[in-house]
């Protein structure tokens, strides 16, 4: 098409043909031509990725170089930081050692001034000479050695008695110079402990060797001070003896003592001058070490910072660089891939365009239609179109025009085909070219000979022209017209049928599209033909519409068979429901493929409703009979069974088939069969209904008691049949028997129980009592049953229990204890009243009484409670007993409005007695203290031991606070007397806190706490006294 658009403008410039014959003549291909094409192809393909690869390499190299520079800078910074820390450690160590050196020098001066009289206790005393140069809190080991090597004085040190053989001592004796000798001897070879020893020569008055002063400094002192150097937990501090190679260090909480750590200084250019390497590493944490030598001392200060901490900022920046580089790499790679993809698509498009052009040429000439490419002709530029020029035509178009193709190319159209000048052709060609909208049409053309031909015309705009395609469709058009006539006849027939008829397409391109929808379909469904025809069933109907059944369509397509629905529901738009008898039939084309689906349906809604009502009435009657609790049976005049319900089957055990006819009496008990026969004979004669209780024996052997009633059906005085009912009374009879048996069992159980049990109704009349109850009151069942409680127990006893009876008849369950005396023995009884609620779940119709002797249990409980409240050591009340008695005393004080007091005391200096003489003596002292306390107090006072040496006293009904204070003074004075305990004399005292109480709203714990606070004040005031609180109003 684009080739045609490039033809000349005016008729004088005739266009060349669509295909050039010369283009088919290929030049001779040189041998180098394939290689050149391959080189150009490789160049085009590799240019973009090669550029991207070079760019990525440059980026990665630049980032790698930058990361290396920053890593080196970070390492240098870390080395500088560790070097600064090492300098700080060295300065601190040097200062301490210099001060120690000054201490030895000061001792030497004072020693020689006193002519050897100075000793270490004077030198190291608080605010003494040593404190002027070194803090005494260091407690450095110091030794004074005489001229023979004997240790004559020492402080904080354990040294051998004679050091004359030590090298340092011999060196001091041989050298008279006044300089300190510093060395690093090892103290413990196994533990690798070593020390820094500073020794200075001492002279006598004549300048001769008189001994030495020696001070030891523990090197761990210098590495323990983490806070001074501000190191993290992974940092390392080390102090190395250069002469012996001994090392002391600390990493976090770990102390390092070793003689195997080797330090190596690799130096420039890869490492800083002050950087150290440790071999082997002390642990798994990589570090950057630096050192600092201590001038005048054979020591080396080494500090290592964690490489991870030191390079943390660098690692963060490195990750940022790498992340940014990866993102840039991904972006470049993605952009490169996109460019390569677009380049490949462009090359593919060019290749496809070339191939398409060749295919169009072939299709153009091989088409069965007439194809004409027409270019617009204008008299002058800017003028309207007056004609078209044949830009190209295929052979079929040339044959249709009756001229060779070569003569038509480049010629004006209207000169050769005046017929095209009409509105249908020329003006439409111009309209398509100007609006750029294709045009397709079918029309009938009358030829000059008078014959008519039908043509299918298609006009498509091209550049400054149109492409015209024409096809002769005369034969097809005649067939379509004939078919249209036949369809009109069939449509008229279908529209007047009384049944619903529709046809839908089964072709894949428009499956489900409705083509026929008759008048009956409109009346039944309410959907008009105009709304249905031309649409698919998915479009025309709601999803749940009955005629829209995808399952039926799939079944027809799969089986090629007929689908018959005897009853198909159809929900209409107004909500009503209809039922159709529908048949779907496939309609085949000439290739035996299903072309249409024909459906014929009859509305059976009314007939179905009538049948449904009839079945419903029958079902209702059967349900009423089957739901009846009575068995029903109908007999004819010959007393043969014609009907039984389900209840009859369940009562007799006979299935319906077995009961029909003469079998309905076969389940009767053999002994009752004659009775039924005689009753039926009498019923026939007297026409009076028959009723009796009979037994039926079911097939599993179960016996059923049945109440049977049979009456005759009388019509005009004649018996036309019989009806009977059967009522199963087996459960009723079994319940009566079970009730009697249950009453007997309950009576046996109640008489066996050790408790006294009775039941009294709402009128306070005895309705039941067991044997234990009869024995308790000396009654028999006949004497008590039916009598009122007042008449049975007497007026005195009734006044006692009357309040409880009123409460239980009000619906309250009661439990209380009674104490009485029987045969001279005091008893305690537990009494329980339980109300009995009536069947209405509202009214109390009586109550149950249960009385049980609990005297033994009560006495045992009181004995155990007393044991739990007594202190085993002293025999006094323990804490639990004291708390109970204090609560009772406070309650009595509030009720009686009298004054009471609480003392809280403990034994002064009891622990030294216990620790000195043992726990046995301590226990004896506690017992003696309790006895003396008991003799001192009143008989009514309550004394308790809370635990240990703590005692409390409750004094009730005291007249004045001064009375309690007098007793407290008496206790203090009494406890000052010595205690004789198995030959041991013990002196103690007592401290007492005294609190008062009268009608306060406080708890026992608060009152006891007040006394405890006063006890604490007494102890603060020197012990052996008491302190009393004020009386609260």
VOVO-328775 format. One record per residue (C-alpha): x, y, z. Coordinates in steps of 0.001 Angstrom, whole numbers, plus 500000, padded with zeros to 6 digits. Example, Ala and Ser with C-alpha at 12.3 -4.5 7.8 and 13.67 -1.06 7.14 Angstrom:
! residues 2
512300495500507800 513670498940507140 
END
This chain:
! residues 1033
500000500000500000 502797502464500921 504477501769497556 501307502841495835 501204506043497852 504545507153496393 503336507363492787 503251510633490855 500689513377491365 499443514419487920 498335512380484953 501216513751482936 503531512053485449 502398508525484915 503183506173487847 505370503124487372 503867499704488019 503489498355491519 506182495690490946 509383496419489014 510536493648486784 514127494848487084 514115494226490839 514050490526490136 517430490644488484 520006490153491277 523591491320490791 526445488980491107 527195488524494862 530801488987495788 532510486503498049 533136489157500703 529482490198500847 528433487575503537 531454488443505674 530673492124505457 527055491531506424 528176489331509361 530660492012510513 527995494722510302 525537492519512202 528072491753514945 528974495424515178 525336496450515551 524647493751518134 527794494256520286 528069498056520251 525618498745523120 526660495876525469 530352496626524892 529845500269525841 527868499220528939 530592496746529935 533319499397529643 531209501824531674 530602499208534394 534307498314534566 535207501975534940 532597502450537695 533707499348539606 537387500306539294 536720503818540584 534646502567543526 537235499871544322 539970502508544379 537874504839546546 537010502037548991 540697501116549235 541656504721549979 538962505054552629 539907501695554187 543534502861554465 542385506164555964 540137504364558462 542987502032559469 545301505024559920 542688506716562099 542290503527564154 546067503227564557 546204506873565657 543385506299568142 545024503182569582 548385505032569635 546746507828571646 545299505271574060 548687503534574335 550294506883575102 547715507467577846 548409504011579324 552169504601579127 551888508020580789 549729506617583578 552107503700584152 555219505935584015 553701508392586477 552860505641588950 556307504066588664 557989507480589058 555974508111592174 557004504673593443 560621505543592636 560196508777594615 558797506719597481 561971504553597574 564109507678597386 562165509323600211 562518506178602346 566268506113601662 566645509753602794 564627509279605981 566278505914606676 569766507338606466 568754510436608475 567540508216611316 570708506070611031 568644503022610052 565881503549612593 562995504112610164 560558501211609846 557742500506607450 554898500957609903 556005504545610431 556630505030606718 553265503621605575 551035505013608331 547992507121607390 548984510697606474 552597509509606670 555561509781604336 554248507273601805 550930509128601439 552807512212600312 553873510498597083 551505507518596661 547944506946597860 547946504418600671 544883502710599199 547171501052596639 548612498898599453 551763498138597461 553936495275598831 557025496842600499 560000495072602100 563055496317604039 566141494123603581 569327494334605661 572878494062604348 572806490254604645 569684489836602536 567334489187605443 563804490673605312 563662492633608546 560341494416607870 557523494158605296 554086495526604566 551415493897602358 554030491342601250 555043487741601832 558683487424600728 561375484802601323 563284485314604562 566623485779602787 567140487436599390 570944487568599387 571173485225596400 568773487298594234 570508489013591254 568939492362592012 570269492286595592 573786491467594480 573601494259591884 572575496800594536 575330495650596888 577920495965594151 576804499377592784 576965502378595131 575038504732592812 571778506199594051 569532504892591283 566527502694591476 566800499200590029 563682498175588032 563062494597586869 560087492347586156 560501489023587941 557973486202587559 556169485281590776 554269482205589597 555619480171586686 552413478174586312 550059481134586436 552508483445584590 552042486063587321 554767488693587389 555435491994589080 557301495263588573 559989495449591271 561635498747592203 564651498383594573 566952501104595907 570263500718597830 570414501853601471 573688503060603081 574757503395606677 576344506517608209 579723505667606710 578376505104603217 578584501332603345 575855499005601988 573211498642604644 570480496865602697 567675497786600288 564105499059600163 561954497020597708 558469497960596391 556464495628594161 553840497032591750 551219494636590345 551012495312586569 547332494326586546 546626497628588341 547420499501585113 545262497357582813 542235497208585147 541365500876584617 539133500601581493 537294503810582281 540459505915582025 540988504822578403 537308504739577335 537566501321575631 534663499131574625 534251495557575794 536219494210572804 539211496545573305 542506495157574676 544995496681577163 548421495090577613 551617495834579514 554680493954578233 557992493471580009 560616494025577363 563361492164579229 561401488998579988 558586489034577379 555973488638580137 552586490140579331 549621491190581423 546454492423579761 542683492700579934 539967492244577350 536621493205578830 536330491073581982 539048488625580866 542541488943582406 545463487767580259 548752486549581771 551198485056579312 554819484741578241 554042483440574730 552588486497573050 554877487683570252 554659491263569007 555776492093565495 556057495592564002 555595495199560221 556076498923559538 555508500882556303 554315500878553618 551437498467554338 551224499353558034 551691502456560164 555010502814562051 553294502494565456 551132499463564484 551774496061566061 550757492583565018 550240489924567693 551053486301566965 549256484221567894 546030486268568413 544749486345571984 541170485610570864 538953485511567785 538326489287567698 540490491106565069 542099494252566485 544394497107565483 547244497361567980 549609500267568721 552375500572571313 554227503131573365 557556502575575120 557944503703578715 561121505817579066 563416504737581946 561442501527582409 561692498164580563 557995498188579724 555871498512576621 552240499801576690 550068498110574034 546430499020573233 544237497262570701 540916498548569412 538387496232567825 538776496284564065 534997495951563663 534347498970565893 537189501029564393 536084500342560827 532325500508561511 531870503887559829 534057502768556915 532049499540556554 528855501575556541 530192503839553805 531528500810551915 528086499204551994 526601502486550750 529156502598547918 528553498965546999 524770499405547222 524863502509545066 527234500771542638 524987497698542470 521955499902541894 523827501810539175 524994498514537659 521478497144537661 520201500395536162 522894500354533434 522307496661532768 518556497205532624 518935500225530347 521360498259528147 518960495320528013 516132497697527114 518232499269524345 519233495836523017 515613494722523151 514450497836521283 517261497392518758 516310493760518240 512636494735517888 513611497419515343 515641494944513303 512828492424513566 510297495063512462 512421495952509429 512750492301508535 509016491702509030 508196494768506938 510357493448504119 508744490025504358 505258491561504579 505917493629501508 506855490519499566 503789488683500892 501535491571499930 502896491484496414 502144487776496170 498700488117497782 497850491064495586 498373489107492390 497072485791493751 493825487199495168 490510485903493842 489093489452494168 489650492350491817 492104494780493430 492716498314492165 495059500901493640 493854504360492584 495787507629493043 493956510978493080 494267513235490004 493943517023490242 494196519573487445 496591521616489567 497985521548493103 495350522597495668 492432521866493275 489707519284494109 490002515718492861 488475515240489435 489687511758488570 491824508847489708 494828507123488047 495393503366487944 498430503043490221 498235499248490185 495747496507489338 495931492763489617 495243490355486776 491670489600487899 490840493320487888 492370493694484431 490243490789483190 487127492367484718 487935495662482939 488669493788479697 492131495283479095 495708494140479704 497237495272482953 500127497031481227 497738499297479296 495806500325482407 498743501334484647 499134505110484763 495862505801482889 492919507839484184 490024505756485534 486925507608484262 488210507544480667 488203503732480681 485208503209483030 482601505954482656 480255503822484753 482284504746487881 481339508432487555 478084507955489510 477429508719493199 477996505121494306 481560505110493013 483518508295492325 482008510436495075 482391507638497617 486042507175496600 486656510876497262 484753510685500586 486814507700501808 490079509418500818 489143512648502635 487588511138505810 490094508253506037 487191505944506958 486925502563505086 483707501773503231 482110498379502576 478934497813500591 476935495276498589 475003496442495585 473279495206492448 474801496427489169 472891496451485866 475188495813482943 474858497266479472 473514493936478251 470627494210480733 471912491454483045 472328492146486754 475249491253488942 475714491552492732 479089492933493847 480714493264497262 482619496537497252 485340497510499764 487145500882499626 490148501566501914 492045504916502070 495738505009501157 498129507930500815 496443510363498375 494244507633496993 492110504576497681 492405500802497358 489309499163495867 488468495463496254 485489493976494378 484001490473494413 481145488966492411 478603487572494964 475674487060492607 475262483311493233 475437483643497013 473038486566496999 470407484631495046 470680481736497529 470297484093500474 467150485638499034 465593482192498519 466549481167502027 465032484349503404 461696483484501817 461765480022503414 462637481491506803 459685483865506639 457317480961506082 458826478951508957 458797481973511266 455088482508510624 454410478836511366 456464478863514550 454901482096515834 451417480561515744 452275477290517526 450750477032521089 454036475794522581 457244477722523378 459789477441520537 463236479017520334 466390478337518337 469883479429519292 473177479149517451 475656476408518310 478447477764516114 481618478629518053 481784482228516795 478311483133518189 477363480259520487 474119480841522358 472893483675520121 469084483547519829 467739483303516267 464087482272516775 461725483323519627 458021482740518945 454881484414520289 454192481637522836 457711482175524235 456883485862524723 453598485029526495 455109482376528794 458410484081529753 457505487783529432 460606488430527260 459843490042523888 461448488745520698 463012492160520036 464832491902523377 466041488337522820 466847487723519135 470428488615518253 471636488246521843 473153485246523564 471232483581526344 473857484993528765 472957488504527613 469205488149527254 468326486290530464 469293486581534167 471902484051535377 469304481897537213 466769481893534345 465501478387533650 466037478494529853 469672479469530373 471188476032531120 474884475652530277 474874472028531486 472272471073528850 474270472862526142 477437470992527046 475573467682527140 474079468257523664 477470469212522214 479165466221523829 476532463509523157 474729464886520043 471519463636521663 468112464911522814 467677466432526297 464200465875527781 463162467726530968 459812466504532247 459602469312534783 461835472389534442 461329475363536815 461210478857535310 461336481917537588 459769484950535853 460655488622536335 457564489223538556 458755486489540950 456188483860539892 457350480317539194 456281478232536188 457122474708535181 457812473533531601 458026470203529869 461073470995527664 462821469053524869 466158470300523415 467172468875520005 470472469443518106 470198470620514479 473088469499512222 474608471137509121 475800469381505969 479036468372507718 477095466735510546 478248469452512921 475733470914515367 474734474271513947 471658475115516051 469883473958519202 466058473739518918 464035473840522134 460269473113522349 458581473576525740 455012473204527083 453726475106530118 452584472444532651 452333474741535675 448548474374536147 448511470593535715 451488470252538074 449759472419540704 446677470205540633 448750467036541007 450740468635543818 447600469601545763 446251466059545458 449519464522546711 449677467062549522 446220466165550806 447054462472550705 450319463117552528 448555465230555156 446052462482555875 448802459866556087 450909462149558318 447965462731560688 447359459025561004 451081458204561389 451577460983563950 448709459742566090 449863458275569416 447226455570568938 447524452645566630 444760452733563985 443270449746562169 440392449477559661 438571446213558943 436102445312556250 432850443499556842 434680440144556946 436951441592559687 439928441545557340 442395444404557777 442559447001554978 444690449744556678 447037450196559641 449134453256560569 452779453351561662 451870453463565350 450038450140564934 453213448693563397 455403449897566265 452978448660568949 452354445209567516 455727444709565818 453913443698562622 454902445362559336 452038446730557277 452242443925554703 451958441281557421 449069443036559176 446835443386556102 444205440686555685 443806438219558545 447281438821559997 446411441831562170 445636439564565168 448684437320564778 450682439368567361 448117438842570140 449280436858573161 448007433281572791 446141433566576076 444320436746574920 443397435568571416 440141433806572520 439093436988574349 439499439057571140 437558436458569084 434641436385571526 434580440214571748 434390440604567942 431539438096567735 429650439974570439 430417443302568668 428878441960565454 425696441062567272 425302444019569606 426906446799567523 428319448155570824 431983449255570935 434431446815572523 437216447958574925 439730445863576864 443373445565577949 445230442903575985 448781441736575624 450710441738572345 453816439673571869 456340441231569457 458696439174567328 461717439901569590 459812438451572551 458959441806574184 455541441900575839 453413445010575208 450345445925577233 447732447531574982 444379449198575607 442223448131572617 438968449745571478 437023448646568377 433783450159567055 431610449193564025 431008451394560937 427206451503560574 425498452570557343 421716452300557356 421989450020560350 424325447625558581 427942447006559522 430150448025556585 433406447651558496 435196448294561748 437707450843563088 439920450282566092 442509452069568196 445430450607570134 447093452506573005 450448451273574366 450209451359578195 453343449305578849 455339452274580149 452504453290582471 452345449812584013 456143449624584291 456241453084585910 453732452023588555 455767448928589362 459048450892589287 457601453535591616 456718450908594212 460177449323593897 461878452745594107 460017453615597291 461140450331598825 464791450972597826 464729454520599190 463276453264602446 466091450677602727 468775453278601977 467352455824604402 467035453244607185 470656452146606606 472193455638606784 473673456654610184 471964460034609930 468437460909611083 466306461690607997 462729462967607780 460506464781605293 457975467384606457 455432469023604154 454479472702603949 451866472212606698 454684471001609027 453314467439608975 455665464442609003 455438462469605753 458556460310606105 461142459426608751 463764456685608884 464514454248611705 467338456448613130 464896459347613443 462320457106615156 464962455858617643 466119459432618391 462659460623619446 461352457264620732 458620457143618098 457405454659615548 456423455552612033 452762455139612835 453029457496615830 454744460332613845 453495460078610253 450611462457609600 451249464461612778 452503468028613045 456004468873614257 454698470874617245 452675467864618480 455598465465617984 458625467288619495 456838469318622190 456316473036622690 459765473751624154 461663472045621369 459345473576618735 460119477152619862 463800476392619186 463334475022615664 460403477241614573 462640480062613163 464586477546611091 461360475987609769 460076479400608672 463341480123606802 463458476755605014 459789477058603976 460778480434602487 463191478576600160 466473478860602111 468776475861602617 469985475839606245 472869474167608031 473474474692611767 474737472883614830 472831471864617946 474194470893621331 472181468730623721 472624466062626316 471468462480626037 471877459930628813 474296462320630586 476567462726627535 476963466086625815 476523465861622059 476977468117619046 474603467555616147 474791468954612623 471291469754611283 470541470422607595 467173471689606284 466722471353602499 463599472877600849 461588470807598356 460379472865595342 457099471841593760 456414470985590126 455658474637589343 459329475419590199 458074478263592429 456370477062595624 458073475194598496 455946472110599193 458014470828602122 461520470262603369 463954467453604186 465607467167607599 468971465452608166 470481465330611674 473911463764612284 475993463326615466 479366465104614934 480554465093618547 483708463084617837 484660465176614808 484068468413616760 486321467339619641 489090466263617253 488898469561615392 489213471520618642 492207469401619698 493989469928616362 493226473664616434 494716473931619928 497857472054618843 498220474336615816 498141477436618058 500735476365620685 504486476973620457 506228473606620876 509349475056622561 507816477285625261 504249476003625550 502960479504624866 500606480479622042 502293480687618631 501716483305615945 498498481685614656 497021481412618145 498099484936619013 496454486417615899 493175484622616650 493202485680620309 494160489259619420 491246489441616978 488876488047619644 490211490458622281 489799493491619996 486252492379619148 485431492018622879 486998495426623603 484768497069620998 481673495292622294 482310495991625997 484032499392625564 486970498465627841 490660499324627458 493206496745626369 496956496803625608 499415494830623492 503122494415624329 505680493550621642 509086492565623096 512279490793622173 515369489665624053 518355492018623888 521690490390622925 520070487004622358 522098486274619188 525529486479620956 524257483985623570 523012481655620829 526226481974618806 528520481624621837 526879478789623771 525000477012621003 521369476490620050 520705474224623017 521514476994625451 519522479425623290 516453477156623478 516900476786627263 517082480585627565 513849480971625583 512061478474627874 513379480193631022 512439483604629624 508891482352628906 508558480916632453 509788484152634077 507457486154631829 504509483943632824 505244484412636537 505508488171636063 502179488692634228 498602488351635392 496819485037635059 494334486601632620 497017487955630295 497724486068627074 501439485478626329 502637484295622908 505941483670621149 505817484891617551 509143483294616598 512824483571617419 513242485865620453 510016487862619806 507203487677622407 503800489392622666 501341489916625513 497605490742625336 496272492508628415 492483492793628495 490227494884630736 492851497212632163 491624500267634034 494304502813633126 497267502924630758 499531503327633785 498638499781634922 500099498342631714 503175500589632037 503777499250635579 503724495671634237 506142496636631451 508594498088634036 508181494928636093 509067492755633069 512162494881632259 513344494633635857 512692490889636059 514646490134632911 517741491958634223 518328489138636695 520834486496635477 519619483150634083 521242479902635280 521157477419632409 522864474071633165 525820475681634878 525977478631632461 525105482092633745 523549484309631101 522678487996631415 520199489545629060 517611492304629018 514294492997627294 512998495852625142 509219496414624979 506814498366622800 503408499023624451 500309499983622388 496732500624623613 493344499956621966 489725500896622615 486962501073619978 489093501946616925 488357500863613361 491745499189612773 492870495641612103 494923493460614476 497895493816612108 497836497626612476 497707497416616288 500613494955616326 502581497214613959 502133500129616384 503647498035619175 506488496987616846 507310500664616076 507424501430619796 509720498412620323 512056499822617682 512121503167619533 512982501372622773 515915499669621063 517080502954619592 517023504497623080 519540501980624395 517536498747624947 516567497378628429 513534499658628546 510043500134627179 508183502742625176 504414503237625438 502185504800622812 499458507334623350 495841506235623798 493868507142620680 490439508643621347 
END
